[in-house]
Amino acid sequence: MTAQIRRGRRWARVTARATSATLALLAVAQAAFAGSFLGGRYDALMLHSVGAKVTTVLSVVQVVALVAVSRTGGPRWPVAAGALVTVLFVAEFASGELRLTGLHVPLGVLLIAGIFRLTASVWRLPLTEPDRPQQQDVVR
């Protein structure tokens, strides 16, 4: 495998790492904004609302990055996990807009746990695939 091919595969994994780490940081920020709002800082609700939009869009970008990782030789399961996170973000966004706090808060906790699990898994993927030994023709 040439260095050019390895570099071509590397961008997808770097992008997946960047989106997953950013999504994890935004998820923690979302929890902080929600806590500030519940603690009486009502201006934090606007930050929480904007953060919801940003995290939902970023989760779609993450799915695209995970598809690229899968198509360049990576595992397929992170695509399904990323898609599930995106669907849960849409449900989280809707439950927040509808003020369904009984659903919104536990779903947010579940999302943070899932995002951190997915982020850890994405960061465990090697940036490049190891070189595979070339098959030698067997002459009989």
C-alpha positions, 0 to 999 in steps of 0.5 A: 500500500502506498503512502498516498493511499494511506494519507487518503484514508487518514483524512476520514479518520482525522475528521471523525476524531475532530467531529466526535471530540467537538460533539463531546465538548458541545454535549458537556456545554449543553449540560452546563447551559441546562444547569445554569438555566435550571439554577435561575440564569434564564439567559442560558436557555438561549445558549442551550437552544443555539447549542442544540441546533449546532450539536444536531447539525454537527452530528449529521456531519459526524455521520458523513465522516463515519461513512467515509471511515467505513468506506476507506476500510474502517468498521461499519458499526460507528455509522449506525451508532452515529446515525442513532445519535443523530436521531436521538438529537432530533428527538432531544431537540423536539422534546426540548422545544415542546417543553417535555422535560420528563423526556428531555432531561433523561434523553440528554443524559443518555445522549451524553453517555452515548456520545462519549462512548462513540468518541472513545471508540472513534479515537481508538481506531488507528489513523491509518490501516496497517500495511497488509502483506502482499499475497504471493502467487503459489506455483504448483 
